[in-house]
Amino acid sequence: MILINQPDYGTGFIDKISDYKTPYEYCSDIDDEDGDLKSPTPENPIFYEKLMYHVRFRVYNDRVVSAEEIRHEIFNIGEDVRTISGIGTVKKINILPKKFTINYDVELQNGSTRNFAENEIIARAYSPIESVLHNSYSDPSVFVLRYFARLLYNTYTSSNIKFISNSRLSLLPHQVYIAHQLIMQYLPRYILADEVGLGKTIEAGIFVKEMISRNLAKKILIVAPANLVSQWEFEFENKFSIKLERMDSQFIKKLDRCDHPNVFYRTDTHREYPFVITSLQLARMEKNRELLSSLYWDIVIFDEAHHLRRYVQSSGNYKETLGFSLARRLSEKARSLLLLTATPIQLHSFDLFSLLQLIRPDIFHNFEDFEVERKNLPIITMLVRNLKQFHRLSVFQQDNMIGLIHDILRSPPLVYHGVHAYYNSILNDDENEDKPKKPKLSKEEEEKRWYLKDLIEDSVIDKKLGRTFSYDKIKKLTATVSGRQQLIRRLQDYHFLSNFLFRNRKRKIFSKTFVQRIVENVEVYQTDEEANIYKEVRLYLAKIYNEAVDSKNPALGFVMVVLQKLLTSSPKALISSLEKRIVKVKDVISKKESKQKQQAIPKEKEEEFFSLTELDDLDDVIAYSGKVNEESALIRKEIDYLHKHLEILRDFLERLKALKTDSKLNALVKIAKELKTKNKKIILFTQFKKTLFYLRDTLKNLGLVVEEFHGDLDREAKDRSVERFKIEGDVLVSTEVGGEGRNFQFCNVLINYDLPWNPMKLEQRIGRLDRIGQKDDILIYNFLIKGTVESRILEILAKRINLFTESIGNLEPIIANLEKSINKAVFSEDNLYNTTADFESEIIDEQNKLEEVSAQLEDFILDRKSFQLDKIDGIIKSASELNDEDIIAFINTFFELYHPNNQTLGKINKLHHPSKLEFTKITIDNSLKNSLNLKKRAFSGVFSLEKAQKVEELDFFALGHPLINSLMEYCKGEDLGQPYSFLPVSTAALKIFMEDVNLDEEERKIYEKFLIGKEELLVFVFESEICGIFIERVIKPIIITRSGRILEKLSNFLIIPRNFDRLMMQGAHVKVEPNTDLEKDELEKLEEISKKFFNKTNQKSKRELDSLNETMFQKELQRTLALGQYKREYILNKIRLHAKRLKVLENRVPTKRQWDNVYKIEDLEKRKEREEQFNAITREKQALNIEMDELNRDLTEIEFDMPDDVKRLEFYRKLSRRVQLIAIGKLFPT
């Protein structure tokens, strides 16, 4: 089988077939058996059944796919194919109907004929040697493009780090470290818990891009709070060239889940959408939970994961929130899971336990077990600290410490508990009397069991653990420095949290370069007229707000909250809202007056009314008329009440319009002028658009260049506004939208013209500037109206929780309810002192909680596991050596030199950005656009990372960009042209190479002869493919003389595309008359010499890959066994509970005599009640027996499949390596 959208996995085989049912909600009308259309309804649901295929490949990367995603690859008789034993020709196709498979008889190049199964044939083969012998050659551009494309593709999909040069990032060491750790975990399940502002989104993005590039992630889901979805979309597209599709209600309506059950496919665009983002608020809805959890995902990411909560009920059971239920179900369908939160350790320990259960449900079976292990963490930290200062301890302390170490090390680390439990179950399978009895194992099953035992001992566990770290051994180890280091490393393995969580803190990361927040509170002194209006309006709003609370009218209360915020924002905004409020109140009065008229009984109808037959009873008449009069009076009272408020609002409006001074605006003008003289860019935040427009117009009249940023602007308009502000703007006036998703590190002045009551929104505002990359201290101006309750509240927050001066993002769970407290304080009708005193007392209580949190954060083992600066150099050195010049060489070759059928496929233009930066515009031919399946023809961008960081609205042309990747795919295949070409070598470039490189005399003479046409040089391009847990490809050109001399230095020089371009392509326009006198024997001999050299030069990389593959194998084996044991224990526990319940029911099952007595009961109701009791017992017993059968089948399936799953995994433990010749070139000087 071939995956249509992942052909590079090669051929695979179907390992398992399962049924998949799509609920009626996601299907359009479906034909019934008679061919008629029938529509699904909730009463008559339709389940559209479809087969899903579990496909396995030569690399350990199984896929569950639908029929539409795979193609059965058939090789025809006479075709050349590449097999596991080399290249050969298909001679016969053998069909095996009983096994539903086919195999092939293939004649290999050595003359022998062998039979190959389908999964032993790698792909169709194209022989460069045959092309040479038949003088079938391609233009030099074809040769070079294919080489460039395969080299770039192999680099992109390799295990080397790419994100350092291929993402629009200004990376910090801790981000490099965490991303690298995640990538090396293969399919990690982790909590990312760095503090706010340290770049968790960037760390997740790096990981996702690397996984995509390595073909390990095809389907990705990100779930974030609604207010952060836009930020994720922007960051992923801007920084990583990954387009996330937002799943909203309209997106869901367009999905075709019947024919494409395993991927999001839209019927309107006829496209798949593998990279999806959605809001937690939408995703947790029941129907959407079902939709999302019906798919298998490669990576699932939850942002702000502390919102995923469970609660312990009085019964001891766990009650899940909708968000947690969604996360649990997605966890079961996700190969890799990341939970992002800045506050995991600050949460209640039960919340941390819940998050860890999402990551690895097998680690802790209950909260009590978790608490025992959690309380050991400080002990482990203390022991490590004491080992580092061992000689400072007293003898008593040393002995006590050795005892504690022994208690910990005599059992395996927590992450291995599941593996040990499974291992012990193999050894003691028949000793557990609680376990249901099973038939005796067959010889094959017994062999599988002992195979597993030996493999686990060899790969995962230390069966001599108790003896390895006995008390005496530990005491001996403490006597030497190396021994203590060994104990420290071992103890760190027992710090279970560091196996599932990364947590970095700013003061650890930026200990020397920490950006300061410099706060200046601008106290605005109002005029007497302004102060009087403020006081009266506030008391009026407070009264109405409290009445709304008492009458349980949240809508009216919300209106009062908005008006109060407007009161401290600007008169202009308040005037506009009061005018709207007056219109609304007048409309309500009009409707109520109309209703009152309808309620009254018209006089001309009174006689008719009292003659109505329905009301000829006097009591009814009195009751009805009384009700009408009562309702009418109530409406009249409401109307009078509204008229009274209407007059108050009109009075406020007139007085506001009559104000001659805006003291707050005058203070802003003064500060803006001062900052303008210092050439400072300003971001000015307000909560309201009316205030924004008011400030914008005022500042523009001062001659300042002002840009705006608010929710009414679309994405492109926001981008343009930010870019203009960055290049030439003085002020960016923004609503709260600017506090979410955009980063303004190029600016360091922030003005809070008005202050939101939610401290986290203030932190988000500041966080837009206080980000990675900010080089200057941040100046924060807070406008406070002196003598108001709001100003006093902000003073308390600044004093008690360091609001403004320190990041409070980590304290979100603790201060989440502060907004309610602020509401209560602002709308208190008490005096200012009493109001704020109560509020301050509440804040002090929260402050005490913060001190407890600070103590929890001190964990240097976790700090060390989360960031190791000494390893950064090694990570960076492992990064790819390719740079932007190599991408440029590839693109230029394609558009300037490659002209199939004399057709130009596109053009490249150099243009200038308003910032005067030069950029490249690439416009492709429409036919090429369709071939590449791209959405547009024109792309504007830059190749340089430095330039990409300066101008974010331009594309970054790097590996991973849609155009670059599409062109790589287009050029790397055999369909581009023949794998043989005549390659022109620039004489000038070769002479420069000869001068720059230290050549021996013999090699120098070879080049000199070549330049005068007396030496022939050939290039053999080899590609190796190494398969195991991952797949790695290496391509290299080998330059060789016809006499068999390898030119190693030139070969190494030409590995890099930019060098190849300089040496080969400057003379590409020169045409040569093709001729060749090369014979097959000579070519095969030269191929053999070149291949040996190629293999020799790759030995080092193979050893490194062997080590990496073994590490990944052990981690995957450990996880497979642990999760298998978890499922096994879960089923066994349910079987035990059901067995106990069945014993109880056995004693309650009614006898024949009891049934006879029931039939004798004359009271029918009592007889029916007793019958129902007896039937309920019978039904429960039957249901439990059915479920017991199902559980036993599941248990048997797990125990039967586990050895096969592990054996399949072990197949990939040893790397397989195949080398093929993919191209031959003959060089000539120009």
LINNORPE-V175593 format. One line per field, one symbol per residue. ss: DSSP state (H for helix, E for strand, C for the rest). phi: phi as a letter, one per 20 degrees, with the letter a starting at -180 (. if undefined). psi: psi as a letter, one per 40 degrees, with the letter a starting at -180 (. if undefined). A space follows every 50 residues. Layout:
ss = ???
phi = ???
psi = ???
//
This chain:
ss = CEECCCHHHCCEEEEEEEEEEECHHHCCCEECCCCCEECCCCCCCCCEEE EEEEEEECCCCCEEEEHHHEECCCCCCCCEEEECCEEEEEEEEEEECCCC EEEEEEEECCCCEEEEEHHHEEEECCCHHHHHHCCCCECHHHHHHHHHHH HHHHHHHCCCECHHHHCCCCCCHHHHHHHHHHHHCCCCEEEECCCCCCCH HHHHHHHHHHHHHCCCCCCEEEEECHHHHHHHHHHHHHHHCCCCEECCHH HHHCECCCCCCCCCEECCCCEECCEEEEEHHHHCCHHHHHHHCCCCEEEE EECCHHHCCEEECCCCCEEECHHHHHHHHHHHHEEEEEEECCCCCCCCHH HHHHHHHHHCCCCCCCHHHHHHHHHHHHHHHHHHHHHHCHHHCCHHHHHH HHHHHHHHHCCCCHHHHHHHHHHHHHHCCCCCCCCCCCCCCCHHHHHHHH HHHHHHHHHCCCCCHHHHCCHHHHHHHCCCHHHHHHHHHHHHHCCHHHHC EECCCHHHHCCCCCCCEEEEEEEECCCHHHHHHHHHHHHHHHHHHHHHHH CCCHHHHHHHHHHHHHHHHCHHHHHHHHHHHHHHHHHHHHHHHHHHHHHC CCHHHHHHHHCCHHHCCHHHHHHHHHHHHHHHHHHHHHHHHHHHHHHHHH HHHHHHHHCCCCHHHHHHHHHHHHHHHCCCCEEEECCCHHHHHHHHHHHH HCCCCEEEECCCCCHHHHHHHHHHHHHCCCEEEECHHHHCCCCCCCCCEE EECCCCCCHHHHHHHHHCCCCCCCCCCEEEEEEEECCCHHHHHHHHHHHH HCCCCCCCHHHHHHHCCHHHHHHHHHCCCCCHHHHHHHHHHHHHHHHHHH HHHHHHHCCHHHHHHHCCHHHHHHHHHCECCCCHHHHHHHHHHHHHHCCH HHCCCEEEEEEECCCCCEEEEEEECHHHHHHHCCCCCEEEEECCHHHHHH CCCCEECCCCCHHHHHHHHHHHCHHHCCCEEEEEECHHHHHHHHHHCCCC HHHHHHHHHHHCCCCCEEEEEEEEEEECCCEEEEEEEEEEECCCCECHHH HHHCCCHHHHHHHHHHHCCCCCCCCCCCCHHHHHHHHHHHHHHHHHHCHH HHHHHHHHHHHHHHHHHHHHHHHHHHHHHHHHHHHHHHHHHHHHHHHHCC CHHHHHHHHCCCCHHHHHHHHHHHHHHHHHHHHHHHHHHHHHHHHHHHHH HHHHHHHHHHHCCCCEEEEEEEEEEEEEEC
phi = .dffebfffmfccfebccecdefggddegcfefeneecdfcffcfddeeb eddeddcfdfbfcdceffeccfeddefnfecddfdoebdfdbddedffel cccceceefenedcecfgfedeafdceffffffelecdfgffgffffgff ffffffefeffdffddcecdfdgffgffgffffffmcfcbdecffgnenf ffgffggffffffemdcdccccdcggfdffffgfffffecldeeefecff fffefdeeecfdbecefedlcecedccbeffefefgffffffeededfcc cdelfffeccceeffnfedeffffgfffffgfddfcccddaecffffggf ffgffffffbfefcebfffffffffegfffffffffffcgfeefffffff ffffffgfefdfggfdgffffffffffcfeeefffgfcffffffffffff ffgfffffddddfdgfefcfgffffffffcfffffffffffffeefffec bdbddgfefdfdcffedddceeeeeffgfffffgffffffffffgfffff eldfffffgfffffffgeeagfffgfffffffffffffffffffffffff egffdgffffefffcfefffffffffffffffffffffffffffffffff fgfffffefecdffffffgffffffffeleecddebecfffgfffgffff feneeddcbbffeegfffffffffffecedcdecefgfecnddcffcccc defcdfeegfffffffffeecgofddfeedddecegnefffffffffffe clgnecfdgfegfedfefffffgfffefeffgffffffffffffffffff fffgffffbffffffebcffefgfffffffefcfffffgfffffeddecf lldeerbdceccfgemefcdddddffffgffeleebedcdaceeffffff cffefdfbgofgfffffgffeeefffrfebbedfdfgfffffgffedfdf fffffffffffdndbeddcdddcdcddafccccccbedebefeneeefff gffegegffgffeeefdfffecefbbdfdffffffffffffffffffdff fffffgfffffffffffgfffffffffffffgfffffffffffffgfdff effffffffefeffffffffgfffffffffffffffffffffffffffff fggfffffffgefefdccccedaccdebfc
psi = ihhdegdeeaiaihdihiihhhiddeiaihhadeeihhhiiddgihhhhi hihhhiieiggiihiideeihhhhhiheihihieeaiahhdihhhgddef iiiihhhieeeihihhideehdiihhhddddddefhiiiddddddddddd ddddddeieihdedeeigigiidddddddddddeecgihihhfiiheefd dddddddddddddefehdhhhhhiideedddddddddddefhhhhhhadd dddeigedegeeihhhddefiigdhiiiiddddeidddddddeeihidhh hhifeeehiiihideeihhiidddddddddddehdhhhhhiefddeiidd dddddddddgeedhdiddddddddeedddddddddddefdeeiidddddd ddddddddeeiiideedddddddddddfdeehedhihiihiidddddddd ddddddddddigefddddfidddddddeeidddddddddddddegddeee hhhiideddfddfhhihhhhhhhhhiiddddddddddddddddddddddd efgddddddddddddddecidddddddddddddddddddddddddddddi hideeddddeehddfehddddddddddddddddddddddddddddddddd dddddddehehgdddddddddddddddefhihhhhiehdddddddddddd eeeihhiihieeiidddddddddddddeidhhhiaddeehdihfeeiehh hgdihiehdddddddddddgiheheiihhhhhhhhheidddddddddddd efhddihedeedddededddddddddeheiiddddddddddddddddddd ddddddeggdddddddhhdeeddddddeiieiaddddddddddddddhgh ffhheaihihihideehhihhhhiiddddddefieidhhhaidhdddddd geeiihgihdhdddddddddeeieedaifhihhhhhddddddddddihii dddddddddddeeehhhihhhihihhhbdihhihihhhhiieeehhgddd dddedhddddddddedfdehiihhihehidddddddddddddddddeedd ddddddddddddddddddddddddddddddddddddddddddddddeehh idddddddeehdhddddddddddddddddddddddddddddddddddddd dddddddddddedhhihhhiheihihiii.
//
